[in-house]
Amino acid sequence: MPNSLSHSRRDLFRFLPAASAVGSWALLQKALTAAPGAPSAANEDYWKVVKNQFPLEDGLLYLNAANVCPASRAVMDRHLEYLRDFHANPSFQNRDKYEPLAERVRAKIAAMLRVTPDEIALTRNTSEASNTIVKGLDLKAGDEILITDHNHPSNNDSWKVRASRDGLVVKSLPVAVLAKSSQQLLDAFASAITPRTRVIAVTHVTSTTGIQYPAREIAALARQKGIWMHLDGAQTWGALDVNLHEIGCDSYAGSMHKWAMGPLEAGILFVKSEKMDRVWPSIVTAGWSGKLVGARKLEVYGQRDNPRLVAVEAAIDFLNMIGMNHVEARMRALTTYAKQQLREMPAVNLKTNLEPELSGGVIKFDLPKLAPRAAYDTLWKRHRVAIAVTDTGDAKGLRFSPHVYNTMEEMQRAVAAVRELQA
């Protein structure tokens, strides 16, 4: 067990008061600027500097970005600074600053995704964003929705619940493990479309086996047929350099607490501007108006945690400091190494494709001679490897999902720990 009372100098900022937020952000900027060399995927010295910005416990091998990521100290400090400010002075006058701040955050997110600010709603997570589409589209009995067996429940069960209420027909496509090609994935949708198909709702990268769907091609297919295409980006926003303008989907949902390394309960919903009038708001309360511009009509939930906006902006700034192209390249370097090593182990059944066009940051693998839960528990007890597990089904196995706060040495340790399980 790590000694929680033993801290290196880099851990000092974890315990400083919120007044140090500006200082810690300046230190982050200085650290990344002064990091040795460019942020190339193989520059371990640079990524060690990045890792040092996170408050992860010494000895913890955290490989679960697909579930939740730690936020950097700079992000947490800025959040706490504004949280204290909010509660020290919750007057309307002091809170006036949050409206322009929200617009600034909206603009930064839009720029990252290559869309316009009016197309971005600030939600509380991917699930809420996806459910806004599920509930907000005008559909009638007999209309068909295409999903996949490996969609997240917020983009799967939500459609089934609405179908049972409104008489919709949900068709769920089986998922090949491993996928043979992007064309195979596209053909499955093309074959399932009928004249009654109204929505295709698909996960960009699945959290189950890590398949990356050909989003641009599926969106183009949907557009040709006049079908709404919704993309669940929980496993791609903050992991891949996502270009929604290029993809061409009608809507896209994402969370801050996963690969974007931001605060909990913060997310986004993108809706294409020319399709905005087709989505009804799920919640209407004080502050809502038919005159709200664009996606803003979809984010009126009542009182929000306004200081959280500052943490969202800080997380976006952090990603932009590194560059999303560098973030994706580093994530892919880590996952590629792990997949190649796991594939070479005779006792491991790798369930994630190696091809970059078919995979992202999620790695799923099974050890047929060892129950997944037993392997999961052993990795934690012996090595403090924090991952995810699926006990049954075609996605059965262990899941690694590393991110930029992981080093290549950590990936080597994780692979060695798996090899030890087979001894």
Buried (B, 14 or more C-beta within 10 A) or exposed (E): EEEEEEEEEBBEBEEBEBEBBEEBBEBBBEBBEEBEEEBEBEBBEBBBBBBBBBBBBEEBBBBBBBBEBBBBBBBBBBBBBBBBBBEEEEEEEEEEBBEEBBEBBBEBBBBBBEBBBBBBBBBBBBBBBBBBBBBBBEBEEEBBBBBBBBBBEBBBBBBBBBBEEEEBBBBBBEBBBBBEBBEEBBEBBEEBBEEEBBBBBBBBBBBBBBBBBBBBBBBBBBBEBEBBBBBBBBBBBBBBBBBBEEBBBBBBBBBBBBBBBBBBBBBBBBBBEEEBEBBEBBEEEEEBEEEBEBBBBBBBBEEBBBBBBBBBBBBBBBBEBBEBEBBBBBBBBBBBBBBEBBEEBEBBBBBBBEEEEBBBBBBBBBBEEBBBEEBBEBBBEEBBBBBBBBEEEBBBBBBBBBBBBBBBEBBEEBBEBBBEBEE
